[in-house]
Amino acid sequence: MLITLTVLAALFFLAHVFLLFTSFGKKGFQKQKYLWSHITLWITGALAFLIALLFAGKEEAGVINVFNTPGKAALLIVIALVLSGAAHSVVSLLVLPKYQEKAA
């Protein structure tokens, strides 16, 4: 089950990266893809949280044991949300203005 959840988390993270980079293209800024890129990042954080809850302290993997309390495991969700917010800020403040200048 650990391997399955880890593979799912990795796939959702890869989907996040793919959707994020393909949100900007010749067709312009694609809001729906951009939204889904954030959603897939949040799902990745939720899966990491679930992995930590289920396997921390069970000596399955050393990194997971760091998140050995529900509070520490919840930090994984917080990290995902902070990363999402930071990425959104960078895109909103830096990328979109430059992107819109080129489109005009």
C-alpha positions as CSV (number, residue, x, y, z in Angstrom):
1,M,0.0,0.0,0.0
2,L,2.9,2.4,0.7
3,I,4.3,1.9,-2.8
4,T,0.8,2.4,-4.3
5,L,0.2,5.6,-2.4
6,T,3.8,6.9,-3.2
7,V,3.3,6.1,-6.9
8,L,0.0,7.9,-6.9
9,A,1.5,11.0,-5.2
10,A,4.4,11.0,-7.7
11,L,1.9,10.8,-10.6
12,F,-0.2,13.6,-9.3
13,F,2.9,15.7,-8.8
14,L,4.0,15.0,-12.4
15,A,0.5,15.9,-13.5
16,H,0.8,19.1,-11.6
17,V,4.1,20.0,-13.3
18,F,2.7,19.1,-16.7
19,L,-0.5,21.1,-16.3
20,L,1.3,24.1,-14.9
21,F,3.8,24.3,-17.8
22,T,1.1,23.6,-20.4
23,S,-1.2,26.3,-19.0
24,F,0.8,28.8,-21.0
25,G,1.1,28.3,-24.7
26,K,0.3,29.5,-28.2
27,K,-3.4,29.3,-27.3
28,G,-2.9,31.8,-24.5
29,F,-3.3,31.4,-20.8
30,Q,-5.6,28.4,-20.1
31,K,-7.3,29.0,-16.7
32,Q,-8.8,25.6,-16.4
33,K,-5.5,23.8,-16.8
34,Y,-3.9,26.2,-14.4
35,L,-6.6,25.5,-11.8
36,W,-6.2,21.7,-12.3
37,S,-2.4,22.2,-11.8
38,H,-3.2,23.6,-8.3
39,I,-5.7,20.9,-7.6
40,T,-3.3,18.1,-8.5
41,L,-0.7,19.7,-6.1
42,W,-3.3,19.7,-3.3
43,I,-4.0,16.1,-4.0
44,T,-0.3,15.3,-3.8
45,G,-0.2,17.0,-0.4
46,A,-3.2,15.1,0.8
47,L,-1.6,11.8,-0.3
48,A,1.6,12.7,1.4
49,F,-0.4,13.4,4.6
50,L,-2.1,10.1,4.3
51,I,1.2,8.3,3.8
52,A,2.6,9.9,6.9
53,L,-0.5,9.1,9.0
54,L,-0.5,5.4,7.9
55,F,3.2,4.7,7.9
56,A,5.1,7.1,10.2
57,G,6.8,5.3,13.0
58,K,6.4,1.9,11.4
59,E,10.0,1.9,10.1
60,E,8.7,1.6,6.5
61,A,10.9,4.5,5.3
62,G,13.2,6.9,7.2
63,V,11.8,10.1,5.7
64,I,8.2,9.2,6.7
65,N,9.2,8.7,10.3
66,V,9.9,12.4,10.6
67,F,6.2,13.0,10.4
68,N,5.3,10.8,13.4
69,T,2.4,12.8,14.8
70,P,-0.8,14.0,13.2
71,G,0.4,17.6,13.7
72,K,3.7,17.0,11.8
73,A,1.8,15.1,9.1
74,A,-0.6,18.0,8.7
75,L,2.5,20.1,7.9
76,L,2.6,18.3,4.6
77,I,-0.8,19.7,3.6
78,V,0.3,23.2,4.8
79,I,3.5,22.9,2.7
80,A,1.4,22.0,-0.4
81,L,-0.9,24.9,0.2
82,V,2.0,27.3,0.8
83,L,3.7,26.1,-2.4
84,S,0.5,26.5,-4.3
85,G,0.1,30.1,-3.0
86,A,3.7,31.0,-3.7
87,A,3.4,29.6,-7.3
88,H,0.2,31.5,-7.8
89,S,1.8,34.7,-6.6
90,V,4.8,34.2,-8.9
91,V,2.5,33.5,-11.9
92,S,0.1,36.4,-11.1
93,L,2.8,39.0,-10.3
94,L,5.6,38.0,-12.7
95,V,4.5,35.6,-15.4
96,L,1.1,36.8,-16.5
97,P,2.0,40.5,-16.9
98,K,5.0,39.5,-19.1
99,Y,2.8,37.0,-20.9
100,Q,0.1,39.6,-21.6
101,E,2.6,42.1,-22.9
102,K,3.7,39.6,-25.5
103,A,0.1,38.8,-26.5
104,A,-0.7,42.5,-26.9
